[in-house]
Amino acid sequence: MANILVIDDDELVRETLDIVLQDAGHAVILAENGRIGLKRLDEQAVDLVITDLFMPEIEGFETMNLVRQRQPI
C-alpha cells in the first residue's frame, strides 16, 4: 500500500482518482491546488504525487519542483 498525494483543481478528477486508488488498496491524500498539496506534503510523507499541470496559484511543474526540494529522491 502506498500513500499517494493527488493534486488537481478539478473536483471530479480528484474524486475519481480517490475512488480508483483506494479500491486498489492505497491511502489517498487530496489537494485542490499546489499550495495545499505542498502543505499536505509537509504534514505527511507520501510515496507518489499525481498532479495536474495547469492549475491556479501554483502550476504542476512548479509544484513538482517544490515537491522534489521537500522530498528528494
CHARMM-style PDB file with segment names, atoms N, HN, CA, C and O in Angstrom:
ATOM      1  N   MET     1       0.845  -1.183   0.000  1.00  0.00      PROA
ATOM      2  CA  MET     1       0.000   0.000   0.000  1.00  0.00      PROA
ATOM      3  C   MET     1       0.885   1.239   0.000  1.00  0.00      PROA
ATOM      4  O   MET     1       1.858   1.314   0.750  1.00  0.00      PROA
ATOM      5  N   ALA     2       0.551   2.196  -0.829  1.00  0.00      PROA
ATOM      6  HN  ALA     2      -0.240   2.135  -1.438  1.00  0.00      PROA
ATOM      7  CA  ALA     2       1.304   3.443  -0.933  1.00  0.00      PROA
ATOM      8  C   ALA     2       0.458   4.612  -0.452  1.00  0.00      PROA
ATOM      9  O   ALA     2      -0.769   4.593  -0.548  1.00  0.00      PROA
ATOM     10  N   ASN     3       1.133   5.624   0.066  1.00  0.00      PROA
ATOM     11  HN  ASN     3       2.129   5.639   0.144  1.00  0.00      PROA
ATOM     12  CA  ASN     3       0.483   6.900   0.363  1.00  0.00      PROA
ATOM     13  C   ASN     3       0.621   7.757  -0.882  1.00  0.00      PROA
ATOM     14  O   ASN     3       1.735   8.069  -1.303  1.00  0.00      PROA
ATOM     15  N   ILE     4      -0.504   8.140  -1.475  1.00  0.00      PROA
ATOM     16  HN  ILE     4      -1.409   7.886  -1.133  1.00  0.00      PROA
ATOM     17  CA  ILE     4      -0.496   8.873  -2.740  1.00  0.00      PROA
ATOM     18  C   ILE     4      -1.164  10.228  -2.548  1.00  0.00      PROA
ATOM     19  O   ILE     4      -2.289  10.317  -2.057  1.00  0.00      PROA
ATOM     20  N   LEU     5      -0.457  11.277  -2.940  1.00  0.00      PROA
ATOM     21  HN  LEU     5       0.457  11.205  -3.338  1.00  0.00      PROA
ATOM     22  CA  LEU     5      -0.985  12.642  -2.901  1.00  0.00      PROA
ATOM     23  C   LEU     5      -1.489  12.994  -4.292  1.00  0.00      PROA
ATOM     24  O   LEU     5      -0.728  12.959  -5.259  1.00  0.00      PROA
ATOM     25  N   VAL     6      -2.766  13.332  -4.395  1.00  0.00      PROA
ATOM     26  HN  VAL     6      -3.384  13.360  -3.610  1.00  0.00      PROA
ATOM     27  CA  VAL     6      -3.379  13.732  -5.655  1.00  0.00      PROA
ATOM     28  C   VAL     6      -3.655  15.232  -5.593  1.00  0.00      PROA
ATOM     29  O   VAL     6      -4.401  15.699  -4.732  1.00  0.00      PROA
ATOM     30  N   ILE     7      -3.049  15.977  -6.509  1.00  0.00      PROA
ATOM     31  HN  ILE     7      -2.443  15.597  -7.208  1.00  0.00      PROA
ATOM     32  CA  ILE     7      -3.231  17.423  -6.571  1.00  0.00      PROA
ATOM     33  C   ILE     7      -3.891  17.757  -7.904  1.00  0.00      PROA
ATOM     34  O   ILE     7      -3.294  17.573  -8.964  1.00  0.00      PROA
ATOM     35  N   ASP     8      -5.121  18.246  -7.843  1.00  0.00      PROA
ATOM     36  HN  ASP     8      -5.606  18.395  -6.981  1.00  0.00      PROA
ATOM     37  CA  ASP     8      -5.837  18.603  -9.065  1.00  0.00      PROA
ATOM     38  C   ASP     8      -6.936  19.592  -8.714  1.00  0.00      PROA
ATOM     39  O   ASP     8      -7.629  19.429  -7.710  1.00  0.00      PROA
ATOM     40  N   ASP     9      -7.095  20.621  -9.544  1.00  0.00      PROA
ATOM     41  HN  ASP     9      -6.532  20.754 -10.359  1.00  0.00      PROA
ATOM     42  CA  ASP     9      -8.120  21.625  -9.268  1.00  0.00      PROA
ATOM     43  C   ASP     9      -9.510  21.176  -9.722  1.00  0.00      PROA
ATOM     44  O   ASP     9     -10.501  21.837  -9.410  1.00  0.00      PROA
ATOM     45  N   ASP    10      -9.595  20.078 -10.442  1.00  0.00      PROA
ATOM     46  HN  ASP    10      -8.790  19.542 -10.696  1.00  0.00      PROA
ATOM     47  CA  ASP    10     -10.875  19.552 -10.902  1.00  0.00      PROA
ATOM     48  C   ASP    10     -11.392  18.537  -9.880  1.00  0.00      PROA
ATOM     49  O   ASP    10     -10.796  17.475  -9.697  1.00  0.00      PROA
ATOM     50  N   GLU    11     -12.483  18.862  -9.227  1.00  0.00      PROA
ATOM     51  HN  GLU    11     -12.967  19.725  -9.375  1.00  0.00      PROA
ATOM     52  CA  GLU    11     -13.027  18.012  -8.166  1.00  0.00      PROA
ATOM     53  C   GLU    11     -13.377  16.612  -8.669  1.00  0.00      PROA
ATOM     54  O   GLU    11     -13.141  15.627  -7.969  1.00  0.00      PROA
ATOM     55  N   LEU    12     -13.932  16.516  -9.860  1.00  0.00      PROA
ATOM     56  HN  LEU    12     -14.124  17.316 -10.429  1.00  0.00      PROA
ATOM     57  CA  LEU    12     -14.308  15.219 -10.408  1.00  0.00      PROA
ATOM     58  C   LEU    12     -13.078  14.331 -10.617  1.00  0.00      PROA
ATOM     59  O   LEU    12     -13.129  13.131 -10.351  1.00  0.00      PROA
ATOM     60  N   VAL    13     -11.991  14.908 -11.086  1.00  0.00      PROA
ATOM     61  HN  VAL    13     -11.949  15.884 -11.302  1.00  0.00      PROA
ATOM     62  CA  VAL    13     -10.751  14.146 -11.273  1.00  0.00      PROA
ATOM     63  C   VAL    13     -10.231  13.660  -9.921  1.00  0.00      PROA
ATOM     64  O   VAL    13      -9.850  12.498  -9.775  1.00  0.00      PROA
ATOM     65  N   ARG    14     -10.218  14.566  -8.926  1.00  0.00      PROA
ATOM     66  HN  ARG    14     -10.527  15.510  -9.045  1.00  0.00      PROA
ATOM     67  CA  ARG    14      -9.763  14.171  -7.578  1.00  0.00      PROA
ATOM     68  C   ARG    14     -10.599  13.031  -7.027  1.00  0.00      PROA
ATOM     69  O   ARG    14     -10.058  12.042  -6.533  1.00  0.00      PROA
ATOM     70  N   GLU    15     -11.911  13.163  -7.110  1.00  0.00      PROA
ATOM     71  HN  GLU    15     -12.351  13.966  -7.511  1.00  0.00      PROA
ATOM     72  CA  GLU    15     -12.802  12.141  -6.560  1.00  0.00      PROA
ATOM     73  C   GLU    15     -12.642  10.807  -7.287  1.00  0.00      PROA
ATOM     74  O   GLU    15     -12.651   9.752  -6.652  1.00  0.00      PROA
ATOM     75  N   THR    16     -12.497  10.845  -8.610  1.00  0.00      PROA
ATOM     76  HN  THR    16     -12.490  11.702  -9.126  1.00  0.00      PROA
ATOM     77  CA  THR    16     -12.336   9.624  -9.384  1.00  0.00      PROA
ATOM     78  C   THR    16     -11.035   8.914  -9.019  1.00  0.00      PROA
ATOM     79  O   THR    16     -11.027   7.705  -8.785  1.00  0.00      PROA
ATOM     80  N   LEU    17      -9.932   9.672  -8.971  1.00  0.00      PROA
ATOM     81  HN  LEU    17      -9.939  10.654  -9.161  1.00  0.00      PROA
ATOM     82  CA  LEU    17      -8.654   9.075  -8.586  1.00  0.00      PROA
ATOM     83  C   LEU    17      -8.701   8.546  -7.161  1.00  0.00      PROA
ATOM     84  O   LEU    17      -8.118   7.501  -6.869  1.00  0.00      PROA
ATOM     85  N   ASP    18      -9.383   9.249  -6.280  1.00  0.00      PROA
ATOM     86  HN  ASP    18      -9.856  10.098  -6.518  1.00  0.00      PROA
ATOM     87  CA  ASP    18      -9.524   8.803  -4.896  1.00  0.00      PROA
ATOM     88  C   ASP    18     -10.185   7.424  -4.843  1.00  0.00      PROA
ATOM     89  O   ASP    18      -9.702   6.521  -4.161  1.00  0.00      PROA
ATOM     90  N   ILE    19     -11.274   7.275  -5.557  1.00  0.00      PROA
ATOM     91  HN  ILE    19     -11.667   8.009  -6.111  1.00  0.00      PROA
ATOM     92  CA  ILE    19     -12.003   6.002  -5.561  1.00  0.00      PROA
ATOM     93  C   ILE    19     -11.155   4.886  -6.161  1.00  0.00      PROA
ATOM     94  O   ILE    19     -11.045   3.808  -5.576  1.00  0.00      PROA
ATOM     95  N   VAL    20     -10.562   5.134  -7.310  1.00  0.00      PROA
ATOM     96  HN  VAL    20     -10.651   6.009  -7.785  1.00  0.00      PROA
ATOM     97  CA  VAL    20      -9.781   4.104  -8.005  1.00  0.00      PROA
ATOM     98  C   VAL    20      -8.572   3.682  -7.175  1.00  0.00      PROA
ATOM     99  O   VAL    20      -8.294   2.491  -7.032  1.00  0.00      PROA
ATOM    100  N   LEU    21      -7.862   4.657  -6.634  1.00  0.00      PROA
ATOM    101  HN  LEU    21      -8.089   5.624  -6.750  1.00  0.00      PROA
ATOM    102  CA  LEU    21      -6.652   4.340  -5.872  1.00  0.00      PROA
ATOM    103  C   LEU    21      -6.971   3.651  -4.548  1.00  0.00      PROA
ATOM    104  O   LEU    21      -6.258   2.733  -4.143  1.00  0.00      PROA
ATOM    105  N   GLN    22      -8.042   4.084  -3.864  1.00  0.00      PROA
ATOM    106  HN  GLN    22      -8.622   4.830  -4.193  1.00  0.00      PROA
ATOM    107  CA  GLN    22      -8.425   3.417  -2.623  1.00  0.00      PROA
ATOM    108  C   GLN    22      -8.900   1.993  -2.893  1.00  0.00      PROA
ATOM    109  O   GLN    22      -8.612   1.084  -2.115  1.00  0.00      PROA
ATOM    110  N   ASP    23      -9.623   1.795  -3.989  1.00  0.00      PROA
ATOM    111  HN  ASP    23      -9.857   2.534  -4.621  1.00  0.00      PROA
ATOM    112  CA  ASP    23     -10.059   0.449  -4.354  1.00  0.00      PROA
ATOM    113  C   ASP    23      -8.862  -0.469  -4.614  1.00  0.00      PROA
ATOM    114  O   ASP    23      -8.945  -1.683  -4.428  1.00  0.00      PROA
ATOM    115  N   ALA    24      -7.756   0.126  -5.044  1.00  0.00      PROA
ATOM    116  HN  ALA    24      -7.688   1.112  -5.195  1.00  0.00      PROA
ATOM    117  CA  ALA    24      -6.531  -0.650  -5.291  1.00  0.00      PROA
ATOM    118  C   ALA    24      -5.724  -0.848  -4.014  1.00  0.00      PROA
ATOM    119  O   ALA    24      -4.669  -1.483  -4.036  1.00  0.00      PROA
ATOM    120  N   GLY    25      -6.219  -0.304  -2.895  1.00  0.00      PROA
ATOM    121  HN  GLY    25      -7.075   0.212  -2.877  1.00  0.00      PROA
ATOM    122  CA  GLY    25      -5.583  -0.529  -1.606  1.00  0.00      PROA
ATOM    123  C   GLY    25      -4.637   0.559  -1.135  1.00  0.00      PROA
ATOM    124  O   GLY    25      -3.896   0.356  -0.173  1.00  0.00      PROA
ATOM    125  N   HSD    26      -4.647   1.699  -1.788  1.00  0.00      PROA
ATOM    126  HN  HSD    26      -5.248   1.864  -2.569  1.00  0.00      PROA
ATOM    127  CA  HSD    26      -3.734   2.781  -1.421  1.00  0.00      PROA
ATOM    128  C   HSD    26      -4.414   3.805  -0.514  1.00  0.00      PROA
ATOM    129  O   HSD    26      -5.634   3.967  -0.542  1.00  0.00      PROA
ATOM    130  N   ALA    27      -3.603   4.489   0.288  1.00  0.00      PROA
ATOM    131  HN  ALA    27      -2.612   4.358   0.311  1.00  0.00      PROA
ATOM    132  CA  ALA    27      -4.085   5.624   1.080  1.00  0.00      PROA
ATOM    133  C   ALA    27      -3.947   6.864   0.202  1.00  0.00      PROA
ATOM    134  O   ALA    27      -2.900   7.080  -0.409  1.00  0.00      PROA
ATOM    135  N   VAL    28      -4.991   7.669   0.137  1.00  0.00      PROA
ATOM    136  HN  VAL    28      -5.841   7.493   0.634  1.00  0.00      PROA
ATOM    137  CA  VAL    28      -5.003   8.820  -0.762  1.00  0.00      PROA
ATOM    138  C   VAL    28      -5.176  10.109   0.032  1.00  0.00      PROA
ATOM    139  O   VAL    28      -6.010  10.201   0.933  1.00  0.00      PROA
ATOM    140  N   ILE    29      -4.374  11.089  -0.323  1.00  0.00      PROA
ATOM    141  HN  ILE    29      -3.696  11.014  -1.054  1.00  0.00      PROA
ATOM    142  CA  ILE    29      -4.453  12.427   0.252  1.00  0.00      PROA
ATOM    143  C   ILE    29      -4.813  13.356  -0.893  1.00  0.00      PROA
ATOM    144  O   ILE    29      -4.158  13.331  -1.935  1.00  0.00      PROA
ATOM    145  N   LEU    30      -5.837  14.171  -0.720  1.00  0.00      PROA
ATOM    146  HN  LEU    30      -6.369  14.191   0.127  1.00  0.00      PROA
ATOM    147  CA  LEU    30      -6.315  15.037  -1.797  1.00  0.00      PROA
ATOM    148  C   LEU    30      -5.971  16.499  -1.532  1.00  0.00      PROA
ATOM    149  O   LEU    30      -5.962  16.957  -0.390  1.00  0.00      PROA
ATOM    150  N   ALA    31      -5.688  17.218  -2.612  1.00  0.00      PROA
ATOM    151  HN  ALA    31      -5.695  16.846  -3.541  1.00  0.00      PROA
ATOM    152  CA  ALA    31      -5.447  18.659  -2.527  1.00  0.00      PROA
ATOM    153  C   ALA    31      -5.971  19.316  -3.799  1.00  0.00      PROA
ATOM    154  O   ALA    31      -5.791  18.795  -4.899  1.00  0.00      PROA
ATOM    155  N   GLU    32      -6.618  20.462  -3.635  1.00  0.00      PROA
ATOM    156  HN  GLU    32      -6.764  20.886  -2.741  1.00  0.00      PROA
ATOM    157  CA  GLU    32      -7.226  21.122  -4.792  1.00  0.00      PROA
ATOM    158  C   GLU    32      -6.315  22.089  -5.527  1.00  0.00      PROA
ATOM    159  O   GLU    32      -6.700  22.624  -6.567  1.00  0.00      PROA
ATOM    160  N   ASN    33      -5.114  22.326  -5.010  1.00  0.00      PROA
ATOM    161  HN  ASN    33      -4.802  21.892  -4.165  1.00  0.00      PROA
ATOM    162  CA  ASN    33      -4.134  23.138  -5.734  1.00  0.00      PROA
ATOM    163  C   ASN    33      -2.737  22.859  -5.183  1.00  0.00      PROA
ATOM    164  O   ASN    33      -2.580  22.170  -4.175  1.00  0.00      PROA
ATOM    165  N   GLY    34      -1.735  23.399  -5.854  1.00  0.00      PROA
ATOM    166  HN  GLY    34      -1.862  23.959  -6.673  1.00  0.00      PROA
ATOM    167  CA  GLY    34      -0.360  23.126  -5.470  1.00  0.00      PROA
ATOM    168  C   GLY    34      -0.003  23.616  -4.088  1.00  0.00      PROA
ATOM    169  O   GLY    34       0.734  22.947  -3.363  1.00  0.00      PROA
ATOM    170  N   ARG    35      -0.515  24.775  -3.711  1.00  0.00      PROA
ATOM    171  HN  ARG    35      -1.114  25.318  -4.300  1.00  0.00      PROA
ATOM    172  CA  ARG    35      -0.215  25.324  -2.384  1.00  0.00      PROA
ATOM    173  C   ARG    35      -0.706  24.387  -1.292  1.00  0.00      PROA
ATOM    174  O   ARG    35       0.023  24.102  -0.342  1.00  0.00      PROA
ATOM    175  N   ILE    36      -1.932  23.910  -1.419  1.00  0.00      PROA
ATOM    176  HN  ILE    36      -2.524  24.142  -2.191  1.00  0.00      PROA
ATOM    177  CA  ILE    36      -2.496  22.991  -0.435  1.00  0.00      PROA
ATOM    178  C   ILE    36      -1.785  21.636  -0.513  1.00  0.00      PROA
ATOM    179  O   ILE    36      -1.557  20.994   0.513  1.00  0.00      PROA
ATOM    180  N   GLY    37      -1.438  21.206  -1.716  1.00  0.00      PROA
ATOM    181  HN  GLY    37      -1.623  21.727  -2.549  1.00  0.00      PROA
ATOM    182  CA  GLY    37      -0.705  19.955  -1.867  1.00  0.00      PROA
ATOM    183  C   GLY    37       0.629  19.973  -1.135  1.00  0.00      PROA
ATOM    184  O   GLY    37       1.004  18.993  -0.491  1.00  0.00      PROA
ATOM    185  N   LEU    38       1.348  21.093  -1.234  1.00  0.00      PROA
ATOM    186  HN  LEU    38       1.044  21.890  -1.757  1.00  0.00      PROA
ATOM    187  CA  LEU    38       2.630  21.217  -0.531  1.00  0.00      PROA
ATOM    188  C   LEU    38       2.431  21.221   0.975  1.00  0.00      PROA
ATOM    189  O   LEU    38       3.253  20.684   1.718  1.00  0.00      PROA
ATOM    190  N   LYS    39       1.333  21.828   1.426  1.00  0.00      PROA
ATOM    191  HN  LYS    39       0.665  22.264   0.822  1.00  0.00      PROA
ATOM    192  CA  LYS    39       1.022  21.811   2.860  1.00  0.00      PROA
ATOM    193  C   LYS    39       0.764  20.376   3.328  1.00  0.00      PROA
ATOM    194  O   LYS    39       1.249  19.963   4.382  1.00  0.00      PROA
ATOM    195  N   ARG    40      -0.004  19.621   2.535  1.00  0.00      PROA
ATOM    196  HN  ARG    40      -0.398  19.957   1.680  1.00  0.00      PROA
ATOM    197  CA  ARG    40      -0.277  18.219   2.875  1.00  0.00      PROA
ATOM    198  C   ARG    40       1.024  17.407   2.899  1.00  0.00      PROA
ATOM    199  O   ARG    40       1.207  16.537   3.751  1.00  0.00      PROA
ATOM    200  N   LEU    41       1.919  17.702   1.957  1.00  0.00      PROA
ATOM    201  HN  LEU    41       1.771  18.408   1.265  1.00  0.00      PROA
ATOM    202  CA  LEU    41       3.201  17.009   1.895  1.00  0.00      PROA
ATOM    203  C   LEU    41       4.042  17.294   3.128  1.00  0.00      PROA
ATOM    204  O   LEU    41       4.748  16.408   3.609  1.00  0.00      PROA
ATOM    205  N   ASP    42       3.980  18.509   3.646  1.00  0.00      PROA
ATOM    206  HN  ASP    42       3.406  19.229   3.255  1.00  0.00      PROA
ATOM    207  CA  ASP    42       4.712  18.854   4.870  1.00  0.00      PROA
ATOM    208  C   ASP    42       4.133  18.133   6.087  1.00  0.00      PROA
ATOM    209  O   ASP    42       4.842  17.884   7.062  1.00  0.00      PROA
ATOM    210  N   GLU    43       2.842  17.801   6.028  1.00  0.00      PROA
ATOM    211  HN  GLU    43       2.266  18.004   5.236  1.00  0.00      PROA
ATOM    212  CA  GLU    43       2.167  17.153   7.150  1.00  0.00      PROA
ATOM    213  C   GLU    43       2.349  15.635   7.161  1.00  0.00      PROA
ATOM    214  O   GLU    43       2.299  15.006   8.218  1.00  0.00      PROA
ATOM    215  N   GLN    44       2.562  15.050   5.972  1.00  0.00      PROA
ATOM    216  HN  GLN    44       2.603  15.562   5.114  1.00  0.00      PROA
ATOM    217  CA  GLN    44       2.604  13.589   5.880  1.00  0.00      PROA
ATOM    218  C   GLN    44       3.498  13.169   4.719  1.00  0.00      PROA
ATOM    219  O   GLN    44       3.432  13.744   3.633  1.00  0.00      PROA
ATOM    220  N   ALA    45       4.324  12.171   4.956  1.00  0.00      PROA
ATOM    221  HN  ALA    45       4.378  11.704   5.839  1.00  0.00      PROA
ATOM    222  CA  ALA    45       5.184  11.637   3.894  1.00  0.00      PROA
ATOM    223  C   ALA    45       4.335  10.874   2.881  1.00  0.00      PROA
ATOM    224  O   ALA    45       3.370  10.202   3.246  1.00  0.00      PROA
ATOM    225  N   VAL    46       4.703  10.985   1.616  1.00  0.00      PROA
ATOM    226  HN  VAL    46       5.487  11.530   1.320  1.00  0.00      PROA
ATOM    227  CA  VAL    46       3.980  10.271   0.568  1.00  0.00      PROA
ATOM    228  C   VAL    46       4.967   9.482  -0.281  1.00  0.00      PROA
ATOM    229  O   VAL    46       6.159   9.785  -0.333  1.00  0.00      PROA
ATOM    230  N   ASP    47       4.436   8.465  -0.940  1.00  0.00      PROA
ATOM    231  HN  ASP    47       3.468   8.218  -0.898  1.00  0.00      PROA
ATOM    232  CA  ASP    47       5.235   7.633  -1.827  1.00  0.00      PROA
ATOM    233  C   ASP    47       5.136   8.086  -3.278  1.00  0.00      PROA
ATOM    234  O   ASP    47       6.037   7.826  -4.075  1.00  0.00      PROA
ATOM    235  N   LEU    48       4.043   8.761  -3.621  1.00  0.00      PROA
ATOM    236  HN  LEU    48       3.310   8.972  -2.973  1.00  0.00      PROA
ATOM    237  CA  LEU    48       3.787   9.155  -5.003  1.00  0.00      PROA
ATOM    238  C   LEU    48       2.953  10.427  -5.011  1.00  0.00      PROA
ATOM    239  O   LEU    48       2.059  10.604  -4.183  1.00  0.00      PROA
ATOM    240  N   VAL    49       3.257  11.310  -5.956  1.00  0.00      PROA
ATOM    241  HN  VAL    49       3.983  11.166  -6.628  1.00  0.00      PROA
ATOM    242  CA  VAL    49       2.453  12.517  -6.166  1.00  0.00      PROA
ATOM    243  C   VAL    49       1.909  12.473  -7.584  1.00  0.00      PROA
ATOM    244  O   VAL    49       2.660  12.297  -8.543  1.00  0.00      PROA
ATOM    245  N   ILE    50       0.607  12.632  -7.707  1.00  0.00      PROA
ATOM    246  HN  ILE    50      -0.003  12.775  -6.928  1.00  0.00      PROA
ATOM    247  CA  ILE    50      -0.045  12.765  -9.010  1.00  0.00      PROA
ATOM    248  C   ILE    50      -0.585  14.183  -9.061  1.00  0.00      PROA
ATOM    249  O   ILE    50      -1.369  14.578  -8.199  1.00  0.00      PROA
ATOM    250  N   THR    51      -0.172  14.957 -10.068  1.00  0.00      PROA
ATOM    251  HN  THR    51       0.465  14.635 -10.769  1.00  0.00      PROA
ATOM    252  CA  THR    51      -0.612  16.346 -10.124  1.00  0.00      PROA
ATOM    253  C   THR    51      -1.046  16.750 -11.522  1.00  0.00      PROA
ATOM    254  O   THR    51      -0.521  16.268 -12.526  1.00  0.00      PROA
ATOM    255  N   ASP    52      -2.003  17.635 -11.554  1.00  0.00      PROA
ATOM    256  HN  ASP    52      -2.429  18.026 -10.739  1.00  0.00      PROA
ATOM    257  CA  ASP    52      -2.418  18.300 -12.780  1.00  0.00      PROA
ATOM    258  C   ASP    52      -1.295  19.267 -13.156  1.00  0.00      PROA
ATOM    259  O   ASP    52      -0.572  19.738 -12.278  1.00  0.00      PROA
ATOM    260  N   LEU    53      -1.140  19.565 -14.424  1.00  0.00      PROA
ATOM    261  HN  LEU    53      -1.728  19.183 -15.137  1.00  0.00      PROA
ATOM    262  CA  LEU    53      -0.102  20.501 -14.835  1.00  0.00      PROA
ATOM    263  C   LEU    53      -0.587  21.943 -14.860  1.00  0.00      PROA
ATOM    264  O   LEU    53       0.179  22.855 -14.551  1.00  0.00      PROA
ATOM    265  N   PHE    54      -1.845  22.163 -15.221  1.00  0.00      PROA
ATOM    266  HN  PHE    54      -2.468  21.422 -15.471  1.00  0.00      PROA
ATOM    267  CA  PHE    54      -2.366  23.514 -15.351  1.00  0.00      PROA
ATOM    268  C   PHE    54      -3.382  23.788 -14.244  1.00  0.00      PROA
ATOM    269  O   PHE    54      -4.531  23.351 -14.309  1.00  0.00      PROA
ATOM    270  N   MET    55      -2.927  24.527 -13.222  1.00  0.00      PROA
ATOM    271  HN  MET    55      -1.994  24.882 -13.170  1.00  0.00      PROA
ATOM    272  CA  MET    55      -3.768  24.847 -12.073  1.00  0.00      PROA
ATOM    273  C   MET    55      -3.544  26.302 -11.683  1.00  0.00      PROA
ATOM    274  O   MET    55      -2.501  26.875 -11.999  1.00  0.00      PROA
ATOM    275  N   PRO    56      -4.511  26.900 -11.001  1.00  0.00      PROA
ATOM    276  CA  PRO    56      -4.302  28.246 -10.480  1.00  0.00      PROA
ATOM    277  C   PRO    56      -3.321  28.228  -9.302  1.00  0.00      PROA
ATOM    278  O   PRO    56      -3.059  27.171  -8.726  1.00  0.00      PROA
ATOM    279  N   GLU    57      -2.799  29.355  -8.959  1.00  0.00      PROA
ATOM    280  HN  GLU    57      -3.011  30.213  -9.427  1.00  0.00      PROA
ATOM    281  CA  GLU    57      -1.868  29.577  -7.844  1.00  0.00      PROA
ATOM    282  C   GLU    57      -0.490  29.032  -8.165  1.00  0.00      PROA
ATOM    283  O   GLU    57       0.414  29.810  -8.472  1.00  0.00      PROA
ATOM    284  N   ILE    58      -0.297  27.711  -8.104  1.00  0.00      PROA
ATOM    285  HN  ILE    58      -1.031  27.080  -7.855  1.00  0.00      PROA
ATOM    286  CA  ILE    58       0.990  27.099  -8.436  1.00  0.00      PROA
ATOM    287  C   ILE    58       0.733  26.013  -9.470  1.00  0.00      PROA
ATOM    288  O   ILE    58      -0.007  25.066  -9.200  1.00  0.00      PROA
ATOM    289  N   GLU    59       1.338  26.138 -10.658  1.00  0.00      PROA
ATOM    290  HN  GLU    59       1.938  26.907 -10.877  1.00  0.00      PROA
ATOM    291  CA  GLU    59       1.144  25.133 -11.706  1.00  0.00      PROA
ATOM    292  C   GLU    59       1.870  23.837 -11.358  1.00  0.00      PROA
ATOM    293  O   GLU    59       2.707  23.804 -10.455  1.00  0.00      PROA
ATOM    294  N   GLY    60       1.547  22.790 -12.072  1.00  0.00      PROA
ATOM    295  HN  GLY    60       0.868  22.816 -12.806  1.00  0.00      PROA
ATOM    296  CA  GLY    60       2.065  21.460 -11.792  1.00  0.00      PROA
ATOM    297  C   GLY    60       3.574  21.337 -11.857  1.00  0.00      PROA
ATOM    298  O   GLY    60       4.169  20.688 -10.997  1.00  0.00      PROA
ATOM    299  N   PHE    61       4.221  21.949 -12.867  1.00  0.00      PROA
ATOM    300  HN  PHE    61       3.737  22.476 -13.565  1.00  0.00      PROA
ATOM    301  CA  PHE    61       5.675  21.848 -12.972  1.00  0.00      PROA
ATOM    302  C   PHE    61       6.361  22.508 -11.782  1.00  0.00      PROA
ATOM    303  O   PHE    61       7.317  21.963 -11.230  1.00  0.00      PROA
ATOM    304  N   GLU    62       5.874  23.674 -11.392  1.00  0.00      PROA
ATOM    305  HN  GLU    62       5.098  24.117 -11.841  1.00  0.00      PROA
ATOM    306  CA  GLU    62       6.439  24.355 -10.220  1.00  0.00      PROA
ATOM    307  C   GLU    62       6.164  23.545  -8.954  1.00  0.00      PROA
ATOM    308  O   GLU    62       7.026  23.432  -8.082  1.00  0.00      PROA
ATOM    309  N   THR    63       4.970  22.988  -8.859  1.00  0.00      PROA
ATOM    310  HN  THR    63       4.269  23.079  -9.567  1.00  0.00      PROA
ATOM    311  CA  THR    63       4.628  22.148  -7.712  1.00  0.00      PROA
ATOM    312  C   THR    63       5.595  20.977  -7.604  1.00  0.00      PROA
ATOM    313  O   THR    63       6.083  20.675  -6.514  1.00  0.00      PROA
ATOM    314  N   MET    64       5.879  20.313  -8.727  1.00  0.00      PROA
ATOM    315  HN  MET    64       5.483  20.559  -9.612  1.00  0.00      PROA
ATOM    316  CA  MET    64       6.783  19.159  -8.694  1.00  0.00      PROA
ATOM    317  C   MET    64       8.205  19.562  -8.311  1.00  0.00      PROA
ATOM    318  O   MET    64       8.887  18.820  -7.603  1.00  0.00      PROA
ATOM    319  N   ASN    65       8.656  20.717  -8.768  1.00  0.00      PROA
ATOM    320  HN  ASN    65       8.103  21.320  -9.343  1.00  0.00      PROA
ATOM    321  CA  ASN    65       9.981  21.197  -8.364  1.00  0.00      PROA
ATOM    322  C   ASN    65      10.031  21.412  -6.852  1.00  0.00      PROA
ATOM    323  O   ASN    65      11.024  21.073  -6.209  1.00  0.00      PROA
ATOM    324  N   LEU    66       8.969  21.970  -6.288  1.00  0.00      PROA
ATOM    325  HN  LEU    66       8.162  22.245  -6.811  1.00  0.00      PROA
ATOM    326  CA  LEU    66       8.919  22.209  -4.844  1.00  0.00      PROA
ATOM    327  C   LEU    66       8.788  20.890  -4.071  1.00  0.00      PROA
ATOM    328  O   LEU    66       9.324  20.759  -2.971  1.00  0.00      PROA
ATOM    329  N   VAL    67       8.081  19.924  -4.642  1.00  0.00      PROA
ATOM    330  HN  VAL    67       7.645  20.030  -5.535  1.00  0.00      PROA
ATOM    331  CA  VAL    67       7.985  18.598  -4.025  1.00  0.00      PROA
ATOM    332  C   VAL    67       9.369  17.965  -3.948  1.00  0.00      PROA
ATOM    333  O   VAL    67       9.750  17.411  -2.917  1.00  0.00      PROA
ATOM    334  N   ARG    68      10.113  18.049  -5.037  1.00  0.00      PROA
ATOM    335  HN  ARG    68       9.803  18.499  -5.875  1.00  0.00      PROA
ATOM    336  CA  ARG    68      11.464  17.458  -5.074  1.00  0.00      PROA
ATOM    337  C   ARG    68      12.386  18.098  -4.037  1.00  0.00      PROA
ATOM    338  O   ARG    68      13.243  17.424  -3.466  1.00  0.00      PROA
ATOM    339  N   GLN    69      12.210  19.395  -3.795  1.00  0.00      PROA
ATOM    340  HN  GLN    69      11.514  19.942  -4.259  1.00  0.00      PROA
ATOM    341  CA  GLN    69      13.009  20.075  -2.789  1.00  0.00      PROA
ATOM    342  C   GLN    69      12.676  19.565  -1.386  1.00  0.00      PROA
ATOM    343  O   GLN    69      13.559  19.426  -0.540  1.00  0.00      PROA
ATOM    344  N   ARG    70      11.391  19.288  -1.153  1.00  0.00      PROA
ATOM    345  HN  ARG    70      10.674  19.400  -1.841  1.00  0.00      PROA
ATOM    346  CA  ARG    70      10.959  18.848   0.173  1.00  0.00      PROA
ATOM    347  C   ARG    70      11.237  17.364   0.401  1.00  0.00      PROA
ATOM    348  O   ARG    70      11.556  16.959   1.518  1.00  0.00      PROA
ATOM    349  N   GLN    71      11.119  16.559  -0.640  1.00  0.00      PROA
ATOM    350  HN  GLN    71      10.859  16.888  -1.548  1.00  0.00      PROA
ATOM    351  CA  GLN    71      11.344  15.110  -0.535  1.00  0.00      PROA
ATOM    352  C   GLN    71      12.219  14.658  -1.691  1.00  0.00      PROA
ATOM    353  O   GLN    71      11.723  14.112  -2.676  1.00  0.00      PROA
ATOM    354  N   PRO    72      13.519  14.886  -1.573  1.00  0.00      PROA
ATOM    355  CA  PRO    72      14.411  14.449  -2.660  1.00  0.00      PROA
ATOM    356  C   PRO    72      14.392  12.927  -2.813  1.00  0.00      PROA
ATOM    357  O   PRO    72      14.188  12.192  -1.847  1.00  0.00      PROA
ATOM    358  N   ILE    73      14.603  12.487  -4.016  1.00  0.00      PROA
ATOM    359  HN  ILE    73      14.769  13.084  -4.800  1.00  0.00      PROA
ATOM    360  CA  ILE    73      14.600  11.047  -4.310  1.00  0.00      PROA
ATOM    361  C   ILE    73      15.828  10.394  -3.718  1.00  0.00      PROA
ATOM    362  OT1 ILE    73      16.011   9.184  -3.856  1.00  0.00      PROA
TER     363      ILE     73
END
